[in-house]
């Protein structure tokens, strides 16, 4: 069994193959957290809590004269609010009398096989070969009768635990939920580092690592999406932990909207982590009988460093998150028209690009922005999803048919969440955008945001998208979102519910995707938000791959893709070869290196194929062939970060290894070059130490032990921005 309840000791123990997690109901009914880490058996770990008089720390009323039990220092599974715990809380409830207090005590629990369900939001599912059990614990405030149901699903073989909280108003009066965390985790010690992934548009998910200091450190987004600036994934690790050693805890939120992750070191050198919906601008009215469900959080623990932690998330997200059949299918090599043409194109130009691309090993042509309304720039036409017949004389269907006659598939760009003021949709329904009456609207990329908290708006978007998908042969959709949310007010909601709009927008988005993406399972959907501005697990539930960044510069991508790899599988990361000088940085990088970097993800092209020389097109064709040949290694294998581009700037190296360790693809890019520099060596990872391997392009054979301990020399002949890529294969019967 994965979940064990010990009636006599009042403990709940959650066991995976390698980890254990334990809680205990105190004698006063509070749910205390005891342990999360390397697996220990079902033992009572309550001895870890040492009660003592903390002087200035208040104690619950029911303790009488006992001053040793204070929620100000005890490790809680779901912290109370408004009575004795001054640390960052799990929940904030505004009661009918205006008080803000929630004191949750254990009411009951339930254990059952299978995974809990969340309504209207993405979450992980149990696979055919997964052993999954669920624990639900009811915590109720005795006065308000507001109940928080803590839900835990244990994926035994995957070594992950998913969590959510269901808040039920079981009382007689309305309350307002002002804050709710999907996960709270207390540690009775300190000495941790906080790893998170910050950035900006065109430079997303840069790794930041800092010691957890006294006070509160937090990351998050209040932009209406998970954002370019911070990713809803964080790690707490031992201060000395590295890629291959040390204890590491991962926390990932399956949500695409406003979020927060905070870490607090308290007065007693204890550590608390919270992750959930950002409380700023959040208020949710719960009338008697109403229920609110928090987004899912995914926890994992590795006692073998950061690489193993990444593998846990990669396996879970590949196999238990995405609902598209494309999650396990071989993805096509695409060429996208954006950097090739921007808004300036017609049928002939597009067909010429596609025709040349077909000789480069491309499988699918994607028509990006500019095909609809009167979209000659980014100032108009969003919302008017009818083709511009001045550009596409035979319409979308005619273009698609011609592309298919070339032997290619056809893809299309859409941005259905947005509207231009210069559009028929806005002129007909100006109240359909988020806005505050009598206040001027803010614009991003000259556009406004549709009010997805409204069902009529969502249904219109669904009809518009399905009208395209059902009448044109389309195999790929790039779904974009090119601005963040401001003036968050809905004309369709009453005053007391305006604090719900940010969250209801996200629920509306998921509703739209449920009725478009999931109803067209054979179409490959790629997520995008100005690149990687909405790269989160919830989007991967619908879209098996995401455009990693609008920065296509191969050298910049080394850091972006490095940071992305900590939580997200390589099979989710779309990466393209672009033209040089690069359109974002004006840097020139060899075509071979651009190909090597793009193969560290779902490979494709972002350029005008008609402007390439014959030699360049031949090189691109070979890159496509190489990628397709090694696709199973790249998309399904284990990923190893061999260098940290933020700490070591001479070169960046990485490795893909098949699960059975018989094949590997090693890649290295030289990022700095000095004359007469030192000889460098790089140790490989993930191989079988007792097996013999051959390396394509190098003479002889090598043992796995040799490659992982002595390593390979970095070729001294490499120039700046040049690269190497080696295919490594176990020799048949090659065990030593």
C-alpha positions as CSV (number, residue, x, y, z in Angstrom):
1,X,0.0,0.0,0.0
2,X,1.2,3.5,-0.8
3,X,-0.9,5.2,2.0
4,X,-1.0,3.9,5.5
5,X,-3.1,5.2,8.3
6,X,-2.1,4.2,11.8
7,X,-5.2,4.5,14.0
8,X,-3.3,4.2,17.3
9,X,-0.6,6.6,16.5
10,X,-2.8,8.9,14.4
11,X,-0.2,9.0,11.6
12,X,-0.6,9.1,7.8
13,X,2.3,7.8,5.9
14,X,2.6,8.2,2.1
15,X,5.2,5.9,0.5
16,X,6.6,5.8,-3.0
17,X,9.3,3.5,-4.2
18,X,12.0,5.9,-2.9
19,X,10.4,8.4,-0.6
20,X,8.2,8.8,2.5
21,X,5.9,11.5,3.7
22,X,4.3,11.5,7.1
23,X,1.7,13.6,9.0
24,X,0.2,13.2,12.4
25,X,-3.0,14.3,14.1
26,X,-2.1,16.0,17.4
27,X,-4.1,15.4,20.6
28,X,-5.8,18.7,19.9
29,X,-6.9,17.8,16.4
30,X,-4.3,19.8,14.5
31,X,-2.6,18.2,11.5
32,X,1.2,18.3,11.9
33,X,3.8,17.6,9.3
34,X,6.6,15.2,10.4
35,X,8.7,14.2,7.5
36,X,9.4,14.2,3.7
37,X,12.5,12.6,2.3
38,X,14.2,9.3,1.6
39,X,12.0,6.3,2.3
40,X,11.6,5.1,5.8
41,X,9.1,2.5,6.8
42,X,5.8,3.2,8.6
43,X,7.2,4.3,11.9
44,X,5.9,7.1,14.1
45,X,8.2,10.0,13.6
46,X,6.5,12.3,16.0
47,X,9.6,12.1,18.3
48,X,11.1,14.7,15.9
49,X,8.8,17.3,17.4
50,X,10.2,18.6,20.7
51,X,7.7,20.7,22.6
52,X,8.9,23.5,24.8
53,X,7.7,26.8,26.2
54,X,8.4,29.4,23.5
55,X,7.5,32.3,25.8
56,X,6.1,34.9,23.5
57,X,4.5,32.4,21.2
58,X,0.7,32.2,21.9
59,X,-1.0,28.8,22.4
60,X,-4.5,27.7,21.4
61,X,-7.2,28.2,24.0
62,X,-8.0,24.5,24.5
63,X,-4.5,23.9,26.0
64,X,-5.3,25.8,29.2
65,X,-2.1,26.4,31.1
66,X,0.1,24.3,28.7
67,X,2.5,26.7,27.1
68,X,4.5,24.1,25.1
69,X,2.2,23.6,22.2
70,X,2.2,26.7,20.0
71,X,1.3,26.8,16.3
72,X,3.9,29.6,16.1
73,X,6.6,27.0,15.8
74,X,5.0,23.6,15.2
75,X,5.3,22.1,11.7
76,X,1.8,22.2,10.2
77,X,0.5,20.4,7.1
78,X,-2.0,23.2,6.4
79,X,-1.4,26.2,8.5
80,X,-4.1,27.9,10.5
81,X,-4.8,31.6,10.0
82,X,-5.5,34.4,12.5
83,X,-4.9,32.7,15.8
84,X,-1.4,31.5,16.7
85,X,0.7,31.0,13.5
86,X,2.4,34.2,12.3
87,X,4.2,32.6,9.4
88,X,2.9,32.7,5.8
89,X,-0.4,30.8,5.8
90,X,-2.1,28.2,3.7
91,X,-5.5,29.8,3.6
92,X,-7.1,33.2,4.3
93,X,-10.9,33.3,4.8
94,X,-12.9,36.4,5.4
95,X,-15.9,35.3,7.5
96,X,-19.4,36.9,7.4
97,X,-18.6,39.0,10.5
98,X,-15.5,40.5,8.8
99,X,-13.0,38.4,10.8
100,X,-10.2,36.7,9.1
101,X,-9.6,33.4,10.9
102,X,-9.5,29.8,10.0
103,X,-8.7,27.1,12.5
104,X,-8.8,23.8,10.8
105,X,-8.9,20.6,12.8
106,X,-9.1,17.0,11.4
107,X,-12.7,15.9,11.0
108,X,-12.3,12.7,8.9
109,X,-10.3,11.1,6.1
110,X,-10.7,8.8,3.2
111,X,-8.2,6.5,1.4
112,X,-9.0,5.0,-2.0
113,X,-7.3,3.6,-5.1
114,X,-6.7,5.8,-8.1
115,X,-6.3,9.6,-8.6
116,X,-8.5,12.4,-7.3
117,X,-10.2,14.6,-9.9
118,X,-10.1,18.3,-10.3
119,X,-13.0,19.9,-12.2
120,X,-12.3,22.4,-14.9
121,X,-8.5,22.4,-14.5
122,X,-5.6,20.3,-15.8
123,X,-4.1,17.7,-13.5
124,X,-2.0,14.5,-13.8
125,X,-3.7,11.2,-14.5
126,X,-2.7,7.7,-13.6
127,X,-1.2,5.6,-16.4
128,X,-2.1,2.0,-17.1
129,X,1.0,0.8,-15.3
130,X,1.0,3.2,-12.4
131,X,0.1,2.3,-8.9
132,X,-1.8,5.4,-7.5
133,X,-3.6,5.8,-4.2
134,X,-5.3,8.9,-2.8
135,X,-5.7,10.3,0.7
136,X,-8.3,13.0,1.5
137,X,-8.3,14.7,4.9
138,X,-11.1,17.0,6.0
139,X,-10.0,20.0,8.2
140,X,-12.9,22.0,9.5
141,X,-13.2,25.3,11.3
142,X,-15.6,24.6,14.2
143,X,-17.1,28.1,14.2
144,X,-17.5,29.0,10.5
145,X,-17.7,25.3,9.4
146,X,-15.5,26.2,6.4
147,X,-13.8,23.0,5.4
148,X,-10.5,22.5,3.7
149,X,-10.1,19.0,2.1
150,X,-6.5,18.2,1.6
151,X,-6.0,15.8,-1.3
152,X,-2.9,13.7,-1.9
153,X,-2.3,11.2,-4.8
154,X,0.8,9.1,-4.5
155,X,2.3,7.8,-7.7
156,X,4.4,4.9,-6.2
157,X,6.6,4.0,-9.2
158,X,7.0,7.6,-10.4
159,X,8.1,8.9,-6.9
160,X,5.9,11.9,-7.0
161,X,3.0,13.2,-4.9
162,X,0.3,15.4,-6.3
163,X,-1.7,17.7,-4.1
164,X,-4.7,20.0,-4.2
165,X,-7.1,21.6,-1.7
166,X,-10.8,21.7,-1.9
167,X,-12.5,24.5,0.1
168,X,-16.1,23.9,1.0
169,X,-18.4,26.3,2.7
170,X,-20.4,24.0,5.0
171,X,-21.7,26.8,7.1
172,X,-24.8,29.0,7.0
173,X,-23.2,32.3,5.8
174,X,-21.3,33.4,2.8
175,X,-17.5,33.8,3.2
176,X,-14.8,35.1,1.0
177,X,-11.7,33.1,0.2
178,X,-8.9,35.6,0.1
179,X,-6.0,33.2,-0.3
180,X,-5.4,29.5,-0.9
181,X,-2.1,27.6,-1.3
182,X,-2.0,24.3,-3.1
183,X,0.9,23.1,-1.0
184,X,2.4,24.1,2.3
185,X,5.5,22.2,3.4
186,X,7.2,22.8,6.8
187,X,10.8,21.7,7.5
188,X,12.0,21.6,11.1
189,X,15.5,22.8,10.0
190,X,17.2,25.3,7.7
191,X,20.3,25.3,5.5
192,X,18.5,25.1,2.2
193,X,19.0,26.9,-1.1
194,X,16.1,28.3,-3.1
195,X,16.4,27.6,-6.8
196,X,13.9,29.3,-9.1
197,X,13.8,30.4,-12.8
198,X,13.3,34.0,-13.6
199,X,13.7,36.1,-16.7
200,X,12.0,38.3,-19.2
201,X,10.6,38.3,-22.7
202,X,13.2,36.6,-25.0
203,X,15.3,35.5,-22.0
204,X,13.1,33.1,-20.0
205,X,13.8,30.7,-17.2
206,X,17.3,31.8,-16.1
207,X,18.4,29.8,-13.1
208,X,18.8,31.7,-9.8
209,X,20.1,30.0,-6.7
210,X,20.2,31.7,-3.3
211,X,20.4,30.6,0.3
212,X,17.2,30.8,2.3
213,X,17.6,33.7,4.6
214,X,15.6,34.9,7.6
215,X,12.3,36.4,6.4
216,X,10.3,35.7,3.3
217,X,11.6,35.2,-0.3
218,X,9.0,34.8,-3.0
219,X,8.6,34.6,-6.8
220,X,5.4,34.8,-8.7
221,X,3.2,36.4,-11.3
222,X,0.3,38.9,-11.1
223,X,0.3,39.3,-14.9
224,X,-2.7,37.0,-15.6
225,X,-0.4,34.3,-16.9
226,X,2.4,32.2,-15.5
227,X,4.7,34.8,-17.2
228,X,8.2,35.2,-18.7
229,X,9.4,36.7,-15.4
230,X,9.0,33.7,-13.1
231,X,8.1,30.0,-13.8
232,X,5.7,28.1,-11.5
233,X,8.5,25.7,-10.6
234,X,10.9,25.9,-7.7
235,X,13.5,23.7,-5.9
236,X,14.6,23.6,-2.2
237,X,17.8,21.8,-1.9
238,X,20.6,21.2,0.6
239,X,23.2,23.9,0.4
240,X,25.8,21.6,-1.1
241,X,23.5,19.8,-3.5
242,X,24.6,19.5,-7.2
243,X,23.5,17.7,-10.3
244,X,24.5,14.3,-8.9
245,X,24.4,14.6,-5.1
246,X,22.3,16.0,-2.3
247,X,18.7,16.2,-1.2
248,X,16.4,18.2,-3.5
249,X,12.7,19.0,-3.2
250,X,10.8,20.0,-6.3
251,X,7.5,22.0,-6.4
252,X,5.6,22.5,-9.6
253,X,2.2,24.2,-10.0
254,X,-0.2,22.9,-12.7
255,X,-1.7,26.4,-13.4
256,X,-1.4,29.1,-16.1
257,X,-2.4,32.1,-14.1
258,X,-1.3,34.3,-11.2
259,X,0.8,32.3,-8.8
260,X,3.2,32.7,-5.8
261,X,5.9,30.5,-4.4
262,X,7.3,31.8,-1.1
263,X,10.0,30.4,1.2
264,X,10.3,31.6,4.8
265,X,13.0,31.0,7.4
266,X,11.5,31.7,10.8
267,X,12.8,32.8,14.2
268,X,13.5,29.2,15.2
269,X,15.6,28.4,12.0
270,X,12.7,26.4,10.5
271,X,11.7,26.6,6.8
272,X,8.3,26.9,5.2
273,X,7.4,26.7,1.5
274,X,4.0,27.8,0.1
275,X,2.9,27.5,-3.5
276,X,-0.5,28.4,-5.0
277,X,-2.6,31.1,-6.5
278,X,-1.2,34.6,-5.9
279,X,-3.4,36.2,-3.2
280,X,-3.0,39.7,-4.7
281,X,-6.2,40.6,-6.6
282,X,-7.8,37.3,-5.5
283,X,-11.1,37.0,-3.7
284,X,-13.6,34.3,-4.2
285,X,-17.1,34.4,-2.8
286,X,-18.3,31.1,-1.4
287,X,-22.0,30.9,-0.5
288,X,-23.3,28.1,1.7
289,X,-22.7,24.8,-0.2
290,X,-20.1,26.3,-2.7
291,X,-16.8,24.6,-3.3
292,X,-13.5,26.0,-4.6
293,X,-10.8,23.8,-6.0
294,X,-7.2,24.9,-5.9
295,X,-4.8,24.1,-8.8
296,X,-2.7,20.9,-8.5
297,X,0.8,21.0,-7.2
298,X,3.4,18.2,-8.0
299,X,6.0,17.4,-5.4
300,X,9.1,15.2,-5.9
301,X,12.1,14.4,-3.8
302,X,15.6,13.3,-5.0
303,X,18.4,12.2,-2.7
304,X,20.7,12.0,-5.7
305,X,20.8,15.6,-6.8
306,X,19.2,17.8,-9.4
307,X,19.5,15.5,-12.4
308,X,17.5,12.8,-10.8
309,X,14.9,15.3,-9.7
310,X,14.6,16.5,-13.3
311,X,14.2,12.9,-14.5
312,X,11.3,12.4,-12.0
313,X,9.4,15.4,-13.5
314,X,10.3,14.5,-17.1
315,X,8.9,11.0,-16.8
316,X,5.7,12.2,-15.0
317,X,5.0,15.0,-17.4
318,X,5.7,12.9,-20.5
319,X,3.5,10.0,-19.3
320,X,0.9,11.4,-16.9
321,X,0.2,15.0,-17.9
322,X,-0.4,15.6,-21.6
323,X,-3.8,14.3,-22.9
324,X,-2.9,14.7,-26.6
325,X,-2.1,11.6,-28.6
326,X,0.9,13.6,-29.8
327,X,2.5,13.2,-26.4
328,X,3.8,9.8,-27.6
329,X,3.9,10.4,-31.4
330,X,7.0,11.4,-33.4
331,X,6.7,15.2,-34.0
332,X,7.1,16.7,-37.5
333,X,9.9,19.0,-38.5
334,X,8.2,22.3,-39.2
335,X,9.2,25.5,-40.9
336,X,7.5,28.6,-39.6
337,X,6.9,31.7,-41.7
338,X,7.3,34.4,-39.0
339,X,10.9,35.3,-39.3
340,X,10.8,34.5,-43.0
341,X,8.0,36.9,-44.0
342,X,6.5,38.6,-40.9
343,X,3.3,40.3,-42.2
344,X,4.6,40.7,-45.8
345,X,3.5,37.8,-47.9
346,X,1.1,36.4,-50.4
347,X,0.3,32.9,-51.7
348,X,3.2,32.8,-54.1
349,X,5.8,33.8,-51.5
350,X,4.5,31.2,-49.0
351,X,4.4,28.4,-51.6
352,X,8.0,29.2,-52.6
353,X,9.1,29.0,-49.0
354,X,7.3,25.7,-48.6
355,X,8.6,24.3,-51.9
356,X,12.2,24.9,-51.0
357,X,11.6,23.6,-47.4
358,X,10.4,20.3,-48.7
359,X,13.9,19.7,-50.0
360,X,15.3,20.4,-46.6
361,X,13.6,17.5,-44.9
362,X,10.7,19.6,-43.6
363,X,7.4,17.8,-42.9
364,X,5.1,20.7,-42.1
365,X,4.7,24.4,-43.2
366,X,3.3,26.8,-40.6
367,X,1.7,30.1,-41.6
368,X,2.2,32.5,-38.7
369,X,0.6,35.9,-38.0
370,X,-0.9,38.1,-40.7
371,X,-3.2,35.8,-42.6
372,X,-6.6,37.1,-41.4
373,X,-8.7,40.3,-41.6
374,X,-6.6,43.2,-42.8
375,X,-3.6,42.2,-40.8
376,X,-0.7,44.1,-42.5
377,X,0.8,45.0,-39.1
378,X,0.0,44.2,-35.4
379,X,-2.5,47.1,-35.1
380,X,-5.7,45.4,-36.3
381,X,-7.9,42.4,-37.0
382,X,-7.4,40.2,-34.0
383,X,-10.8,38.5,-33.4
384,X,-11.7,38.5,-37.1
385,X,-10.6,34.9,-38.0
386,X,-11.4,35.0,-41.7
387,X,-8.6,34.9,-44.2
388,X,-7.4,38.0,-46.1
389,X,-8.1,37.1,-49.7
390,X,-5.9,39.9,-50.8
391,X,-3.0,37.9,-49.5
392,X,-4.5,34.4,-49.9
393,X,-6.3,34.6,-53.2
394,X,-7.6,31.0,-52.9
395,X,-8.2,31.2,-49.2
396,X,-6.8,29.1,-46.4
397,X,-8.2,26.0,-47.9
398,X,-6.6,26.7,-51.3
399,X,-3.2,27.3,-49.6
400,X,-3.6,24.2,-47.5
401,X,-4.5,22.1,-50.5
402,X,-1.5,23.3,-52.4
403,X,0.9,22.7,-49.5
404,X,-0.4,19.2,-49.2
405,X,0.1,18.6,-52.9
406,X,3.8,19.2,-52.2
407,X,3.8,16.4,-49.7
408,X,3.8,18.7,-46.7
409,X,1.4,19.2,-43.9
410,X,-0.1,22.5,-43.1
411,X,-0.1,24.5,-39.8
412,X,-1.6,27.8,-38.7
413,X,-1.0,30.5,-36.1
414,X,-3.9,31.9,-34.0
415,X,-4.3,34.2,-31.0
416,X,-7.9,33.6,-29.9
417,X,-7.7,35.2,-26.5
418,X,-7.1,38.7,-27.9
419,X,-9.0,41.4,-29.8
420,X,-7.9,44.5,-31.8
421,X,-9.9,47.7,-31.4
422,X,-9.8,47.9,-35.2
423,X,-11.8,44.7,-35.7
424,X,-15.3,43.8,-36.5
425,X,-15.5,41.8,-33.3
426,X,-14.6,44.8,-31.1
427,X,-17.0,47.1,-33.0
428,X,-19.8,44.6,-32.4
429,X,-18.9,43.7,-28.8
430,X,-16.8,46.4,-27.1
431,X,-17.9,45.0,-23.7
432,X,-16.3,41.6,-24.5
433,X,-12.8,42.8,-23.5
434,X,-11.5,43.2,-20.0
435,X,-11.9,46.9,-19.1
436,X,-12.9,49.2,-16.2
437,X,-15.7,51.6,-17.1
438,X,-14.8,55.3,-17.3
439,X,-11.1,54.3,-17.3
440,X,-8.8,54.3,-20.3
441,X,-7.6,50.8,-21.4
442,X,-3.9,49.8,-21.5
443,X,-2.7,48.2,-24.7
444,X,0.0,45.6,-25.2
445,X,1.1,45.0,-28.8
446,X,-1.8,47.3,-29.7
447,X,-4.3,44.8,-28.5
448,X,-6.9,44.1,-25.7
449,X,-7.7,41.0,-23.8
450,X,-11.0,39.2,-24.3
451,X,-13.0,38.5,-21.1
452,X,-12.7,34.7,-20.8
453,X,-14.6,34.8,-17.5
454,X,-17.7,35.1,-19.7
455,X,-19.2,31.9,-21.2
456,X,-20.6,33.7,-24.2
457,X,-17.2,35.0,-25.1
458,X,-15.7,31.6,-24.7
459,X,-18.4,30.0,-26.8
460,X,-17.8,32.5,-29.6
461,X,-14.0,31.7,-29.5
462,X,-14.7,28.0,-29.6
463,X,-17.0,28.4,-32.6
464,X,-14.4,30.6,-34.4
465,X,-11.6,28.1,-33.9
466,X,-13.6,25.1,-34.7
467,X,-14.9,26.7,-37.9
468,X,-11.3,26.9,-39.1
469,X,-10.3,23.5,-37.9
470,X,-13.4,21.8,-39.4
471,X,-13.2,23.4,-42.8
472,X,-9.5,23.5,-43.6
473,X,-7.0,20.5,-43.6
474,X,-4.8,21.6,-40.7
475,X,-2.3,19.3,-38.8
476,X,-0.7,21.9,-36.5
477,X,-1.8,25.0,-34.6
478,X,0.4,27.5,-32.9
479,X,-1.7,29.1,-30.1
480,X,-0.3,32.4,-29.1
481,X,-0.9,35.0,-26.3
482,X,1.0,38.2,-26.8
483,X,0.2,40.4,-23.9
484,X,-0.5,40.3,-20.2
485,X,-3.7,41.3,-18.4
486,X,-4.6,44.8,-17.1
487,X,-7.9,46.5,-16.1
488,X,-9.2,43.2,-14.8
489,X,-12.9,43.9,-14.6
490,X,-15.8,42.0,-16.2
491,X,-19.0,43.6,-17.4
492,X,-20.8,40.3,-16.8
493,X,-19.9,40.0,-13.1
494,X,-21.3,41.7,-10.1
495,X,-19.2,43.9,-7.8
496,X,-18.6,41.3,-5.1
497,X,-17.2,38.8,-7.7
498,X,-14.6,41.1,-9.5
499,X,-11.8,39.5,-7.4
500,X,-12.6,36.2,-9.1
501,X,-11.9,37.4,-12.7
502,X,-8.2,36.5,-12.9
503,X,-9.0,32.9,-11.9
504,X,-12.1,32.7,-13.9
505,X,-10.2,33.9,-17.0
506,X,-7.9,30.8,-16.6
507,X,-10.9,28.5,-16.1
508,X,-12.4,30.0,-19.3
509,X,-9.2,29.4,-21.2
510,X,-9.2,25.7,-20.1
511,X,-12.9,25.5,-21.1
512,X,-12.0,26.7,-24.6
513,X,-9.1,24.3,-24.9
514,X,-11.3,21.4,-23.7
515,X,-13.7,22.2,-26.5
516,X,-11.1,22.8,-29.3
517,X,-7.9,21.1,-28.6
518,X,-9.2,17.9,-27.0
519,X,-12.0,17.6,-29.6
520,X,-9.3,17.6,-32.4
521,X,-6.9,15.0,-31.1
522,X,-5.1,14.5,-34.4
523,X,-4.0,18.1,-34.6
524,X,-0.7,19.0,-33.0
525,X,-1.0,22.1,-30.9
526,X,2.0,24.1,-29.9
527,X,1.7,26.6,-27.1
528,X,3.2,30.1,-27.3
529,X,3.0,33.4,-25.3
530,X,5.5,35.7,-26.9
531,X,7.7,32.6,-26.8
532,X,7.9,31.1,-23.3
533,X,5.6,33.4,-21.4
534,X,3.2,30.6,-20.5
535,X,5.5,27.6,-20.3
536,X,3.8,25.7,-17.5
537,X,2.5,22.2,-16.8
538,X,-1.2,23.1,-17.3
539,X,-0.4,24.2,-20.9
540,X,1.3,20.9,-21.5
541,X,-1.9,19.1,-20.5
542,X,-3.3,20.4,-23.8
543,X,-0.3,21.2,-25.9
544,X,2.5,18.7,-25.9
545,X,5.1,21.2,-27.0
546,X,5.7,24.9,-26.4
547,X,7.6,27.5,-28.4
548,X,10.5,27.9,-25.9
549,X,11.3,31.6,-26.5
550,X,11.0,34.3,-29.2
551,X,14.8,34.5,-28.9
552,X,16.0,32.2,-31.6
553,X,19.7,33.1,-31.2
554,X,21.5,29.7,-30.6
555,X,23.9,31.1,-28.0
556,X,21.1,32.7,-25.9
557,X,19.1,29.5,-26.3
558,X,21.8,27.5,-24.4
559,X,20.8,29.3,-21.2
560,X,17.1,29.3,-21.9
561,X,16.9,25.6,-22.7
562,X,19.2,24.8,-19.8
563,X,16.8,26.4,-17.3
564,X,13.7,24.9,-19.0
565,X,15.2,21.4,-18.7
566,X,15.0,21.4,-14.9
567,X,11.3,20.7,-14.9
568,X,10.1,20.2,-18.5
569,X,10.9,17.3,-20.8
570,X,12.9,17.9,-23.9
571,X,9.9,16.6,-25.9
572,X,8.0,19.7,-24.8
573,X,10.6,22.2,-26.0
574,X,10.2,23.6,-29.5
575,X,13.5,25.0,-30.9
576,X,14.2,26.2,-34.4
577,X,17.2,27.0,-36.6
578,X,16.9,30.6,-37.6
579,X,18.8,32.9,-40.0
580,X,22.0,34.8,-39.3
581,X,22.7,37.5,-38.4
582,X,20.0,36.6,-35.8
583,X,16.9,38.9,-35.8
584,X,17.0,39.4,-32.0
585,X,20.8,39.7,-31.3
586,X,22.4,40.3,-34.7
587,X,24.9,37.6,-33.7
588,X,26.2,35.2,-36.4
589,X,26.6,31.6,-35.4
590,X,27.6,28.7,-37.7
591,X,24.7,26.9,-39.2
592,X,26.0,23.6,-37.8
593,X,25.8,25.0,-34.3
594,X,22.3,26.4,-34.8
595,X,21.3,22.8,-35.8
596,X,22.9,21.2,-32.8
597,X,21.2,23.6,-30.4
598,X,17.8,23.2,-32.1
599,X,18.1,19.4,-31.8
600,X,18.1,20.0,-28.0
601,X,14.3,20.0,-28.4
602,X,11.6,19.6,-31.0
603,X,13.6,20.6,-34.1
604,X,12.4,22.9,-36.9
605,X,13.3,26.0,-39.0
606,X,12.4,29.7,-38.6
607,X,13.8,31.3,-41.8
608,X,13.2,32.0,-45.4
609,X,14.2,28.9,-47.3
610,X,14.3,30.7,-50.6
611,X,17.3,32.8,-49.5
612,X,19.5,29.9,-48.6
613,X,22.3,28.7,-50.8
614,X,22.4,25.2,-52.1
615,X,25.1,24.3,-49.6
616,X,23.0,25.7,-46.7
617,X,19.9,23.8,-47.9
618,X,21.9,20.6,-48.1
619,X,23.2,21.2,-44.6
620,X,19.6,21.8,-43.3
621,X,18.4,18.6,-45.0
622,X,21.2,16.6,-43.2
623,X,20.2,18.3,-39.9
624,X,16.6,17.2,-40.4
625,X,17.7,13.6,-41.2
626,X,20.0,13.6,-38.2
627,X,17.2,14.8,-35.9
628,X,14.7,12.2,-37.2
629,X,17.3,9.4,-36.9
630,X,18.0,10.3,-33.2
631,X,14.5,11.4,-32.3
632,X,13.8,8.5,-29.9
633,X,17.0,9.4,-28.0
634,X,16.2,13.1,-27.8
635,X,12.5,12.9,-27.1
636,X,12.2,9.8,-24.9
637,X,15.6,9.5,-23.3
638,X,17.0,10.8,-20.0
639,X,18.6,14.3,-20.2
640,X,21.9,15.2,-18.5
641,X,23.2,18.7,-18.1
642,X,27.0,18.4,-18.3
643,X,27.8,22.1,-17.7
644,X,26.1,25.1,-16.1
645,X,26.2,28.0,-18.6
646,X,25.6,30.5,-15.9
647,X,28.7,29.4,-13.9
648,X,31.0,28.1,-16.6
649,X,31.2,30.2,-19.8
650,X,33.7,28.4,-22.0
651,X,31.4,25.8,-23.4
652,X,27.9,24.3,-22.8
653,X,27.4,20.6,-23.1
654,X,24.5,18.2,-22.6
655,X,23.6,14.6,-23.3
656,X,20.6,12.5,-24.1
657,X,20.7,8.8,-23.1
658,X,18.2,6.1,-23.9
659,X,16.5,4.5,-20.9
660,X,18.3,1.2,-21.5
661,X,21.7,3.1,-21.8
662,X,22.5,1.6,-25.2
663,X,22.6,4.9,-27.1
664,X,23.4,8.5,-26.3
665,X,23.7,11.8,-28.2
666,X,26.4,14.1,-26.8
667,X,26.4,17.8,-27.8
668,X,28.8,20.7,-27.0
669,X,28.9,24.3,-28.1
670,X,32.1,26.4,-27.5
671,X,30.9,29.8,-26.3
672,X,34.2,31.5,-25.5
673,X,37.6,31.0,-27.2
674,X,41.0,32.3,-26.2
675,X,44.3,31.7,-27.9
676,X,46.6,29.0,-26.6
677,X,44.0,28.0,-24.0
678,X,44.0,25.0,-21.7
679,X,43.0,21.6,-22.7
680,X,39.5,20.8,-21.3
681,X,37.9,17.4,-20.6
682,X,34.2,16.6,-20.1
683,X,32.8,13.6,-18.3
684,X,29.8,12.0,-19.7
685,X,26.8,10.6,-17.7
686,X,24.1,8.0,-17.7
687,X,26.1,5.2,-19.5
688,X,26.5,1.6,-18.3
689,X,29.9,1.6,-16.6
690,X,30.4,-2.1,-17.5
691,X,29.6,-1.7,-21.3
692,X,31.7,-0.9,-24.3
693,X,30.7,2.0,-26.6
694,X,31.6,3.3,-30.0
695,X,31.6,7.0,-30.7
696,X,30.7,8.2,-34.2
697,X,33.6,10.1,-35.7
698,X,36.2,8.9,-33.1
699,X,38.4,5.8,-33.5
700,X,38.4,2.9,-31.1
701,X,36.0,1.9,-28.4
702,X,35.4,3.2,-24.9
703,X,34.0,1.7,-21.7
704,X,31.2,3.5,-20.0
705,X,33.3,3.8,-16.9
706,X,36.1,5.5,-18.8
707,X,33.8,8.0,-20.5
708,X,32.1,8.9,-17.2
709,X,35.3,9.2,-15.1
710,X,38.1,10.2,-17.4
711,X,35.8,11.8,-20.0
712,X,36.4,13.1,-23.5
713,X,38.8,15.9,-24.5
714,X,37.2,19.0,-25.8
715,X,38.6,19.4,-29.4
716,X,41.2,22.2,-29.4
717,X,40.4,23.0,-33.0
718,X,37.0,24.4,-32.2
719,X,36.4,28.1,-32.9
720,X,34.1,30.3,-31.0
721,X,30.4,29.3,-31.4
722,X,31.4,26.1,-33.2
723,X,30.1,22.7,-31.9
724,X,30.5,19.0,-31.8
725,X,27.8,16.3,-31.7
726,X,28.6,12.6,-31.1
727,X,26.4,9.6,-31.4
728,X,27.5,7.1,-28.8
729,X,26.3,3.5,-29.2
730,X,26.8,0.4,-27.0
731,X,28.7,-2.4,-28.9
732,X,26.5,-5.4,-29.4
733,X,27.3,-7.9,-26.7
734,X,29.7,-5.4,-25.4
735,X,29.6,-6.0,-21.6
736,X,33.0,-6.1,-20.1
